[in-house]
Amino acid sequence: MSHEPITLAAITGAHGVAGEVRLKLLGDGLESLKSHKHYNDGALTLQKIRSDNKGGAIARFAGIDNRTAAEKLRGTTLSVSRNDLPPLEDGEFYHSDLIGLAVVTDSGEPVGEVRAIENFGATDIVEIEKPDGKSFMIPLTEQAVPEWNAERLVMSADFLD
């Protein structure tokens, strides 16, 4: 079990002139952000957050009270300690648990490693980078990914490109 912090959002830029920032939501979205006050080991304290009605959010942090200060936060990720998150249900996982896992086919052939988990709306997509640096994506479904654990992710050879 990793003790790395879990990233819930990324700041994509300033919103307006009063220090608000735009967030790209990762993980469970707005509700999971609302349940935390402090991010990045207390470096950022959330004061207000609301949906931007486009799948992201607008937030205000303590001490960030103008556009210049907000712009300086661009690219900052918002993370919390895994201990601050609710326990996972069966079958649930944090995307960060899969990043960096070795990927093998169901017959044991090495494929590469998990680079990223994306979600474009329907199901989670696993981006896998091969040793040559090229990457490809497979859906995180039982057909494509029959199993994974803390050491490796097993993918169906049918999904190799």
C-alpha positions in Angstrom: 0.0 0.0 0.0 1.5 3.3 -1.1 1.7 6.2 1.3 2.1 8.7 -1.5 -0.3 11.6 -1.4 -3.3 11.3 -3.6 -3.8 14.0 -6.2 -7.4 15.2 -6.5 -7.1 18.2 -8.9 -4.7 20.4 -10.8 -4.8 24.2 -11.0 -5.1 25.3 -14.7 -5.0 29.0 -14.2 -6.6 32.1 -12.7 -10.3 32.9 -12.8 -11.2 36.5 -12.7 -9.2 39.1 -10.8 -9.9 38.3 -7.1 -7.5 35.3 -6.8 -9.8 32.5 -7.7 -8.4 29.6 -9.7 -9.7 27.1 -12.3 -9.3 23.4 -11.4 -9.1 20.3 -13.5 -10.7 17.6 -11.4 -9.1 14.2 -11.1 -10.5 11.3 -9.1 -14.0 11.7 -7.7 -14.4 15.3 -8.7 -16.0 18.2 -6.8 -17.5 16.3 -3.8 -14.2 14.7 -2.8 -12.5 18.2 -3.0 -15.2 19.7 -0.8 -14.5 17.2 2.0 -11.0 18.6 2.5 -9.8 21.9 3.8 -6.0 21.6 3.5 -4.0 20.5 0.5 -0.3 19.8 -0.1 0.6 19.2 3.5 -1.2 22.4 4.6 0.4 24.7 2.0 -3.0 25.5 0.5 -6.2 26.0 2.6 -9.5 25.9 0.6 -11.9 28.6 1.4 -14.6 28.2 -1.3 -15.2 25.8 -4.2 -17.9 25.6 -6.9 -18.5 23.8 -10.1 -17.7 25.6 -13.3 -20.5 23.6 -15.0 -18.0 22.3 -17.6 -16.6 19.4 -15.6 -14.1 21.5 -13.6 -14.3 23.8 -10.6 -13.5 27.3 -9.5 -11.8 27.6 -6.1 -10.5 30.2 -3.7 -7.6 29.5 -1.3 -6.5 31.5 1.8 -3.9 34.1 1.1 -4.5 34.1 -2.7 -6.3 37.3 -3.3 -5.4 38.6 -6.7 -4.9 37.4 -10.3 -1.1 37.5 -10.1 -1.0 35.2 -7.0 -3.6 32.9 -8.7 -1.6 32.7 -11.9 1.5 31.6 -9.9 -0.4 28.5 -8.8 -0.9 27.4 -12.4 0.2 23.8 -12.8 0.1 23.1 -9.1 -1.6 19.8 -8.2 -3.8 19.5 -5.1 -3.1 16.4 -3.1 -4.1 15.0 0.3 -2.7 12.3 2.4 -4.2 8.9 1.7 -5.1 8.7 5.4 -7.4 11.7 4.9 -9.5 9.8 2.4 -12.4 7.5 3.1 -11.6 3.8 3.0 -12.0 2.2 -0.4 -14.8 -0.1 -1.1 -14.2 -3.5 -2.8 -13.2 -2.9 -6.4 -12.3 0.7 -5.9 -8.8 2.1 -6.2 -6.9 5.3 -6.6 -5.5 6.1 -10.1 -2.1 6.8 -8.5 -2.0 3.1 -7.3 -1.7 2.0 -10.9 0.8 4.6 -12.2 4.3 3.0 -12.7 3.0 -0.6 -12.5 4.7 -3.1 -14.8 2.3 -4.3 -17.4 2.4 -8.0 -18.6 0.1 -9.9 -20.9 -2.1 -12.7 -19.6 0.6 -15.1 -20.8 3.3 -13.3 -18.8 5.0 -11.4 -21.6 6.3 -8.0 -20.5 4.6 -5.1 -22.2 5.8 -1.9 -20.5 4.5 0.3 -17.6 1.3 2.2 -16.7 1.9 5.9 -17.6 -1.5 7.4 -16.9 -5.1 6.7 -16.2 -7.5 8.9 -18.2 -11.2 9.2 -18.3 -12.9 10.7 -21.3 -16.4 10.1 -20.0 -17.3 6.4 -20.2 -14.7 4.2 -18.6 -11.2 4.6 -17.3 -8.5 4.2 -19.9 -5.0 2.9 -19.1 -2.1 4.5 -21.0 0.7 2.0 -21.3 4.3 3.0 -22.3 6.3 0.4 -24.1 10.1 0.2 -23.7 10.6 2.0 -27.0 8.8 5.0 -25.6 5.7 4.5 -27.7 2.4 4.3 -25.8 -1.0 2.9 -26.4 -4.3 2.9 -24.5 -6.6 0.1 -23.4 -9.9 0.4 -21.5 -9.9 -0.5 -17.8 -12.4 -3.3 -18.2 -12.4 -6.9 -17.1 -11.9 -8.0 -20.8 -8.8 -5.8 -21.3 -7.4 -5.9 -17.8 -8.4 -9.2 -16.0 -6.3 -8.3 -12.9 -3.8 -6.1 -11.2 -2.1 -5.9 -7.8 0.5 -3.7 -6.1 3.2 -5.2 -8.3 1.8 -5.4 -11.8 -1.1 -5.0 -14.2 -2.2 -7.9 -16.3 -3.7 -7.1 -19.7 -5.2 -9.3 -22.3 -2.9 -9.9 -25.3 -5.9 -9.3 -27.5 -5.6 -5.6 -26.7 -1.9 -5.3 -27.8 -1.6 -3.1 -30.9 
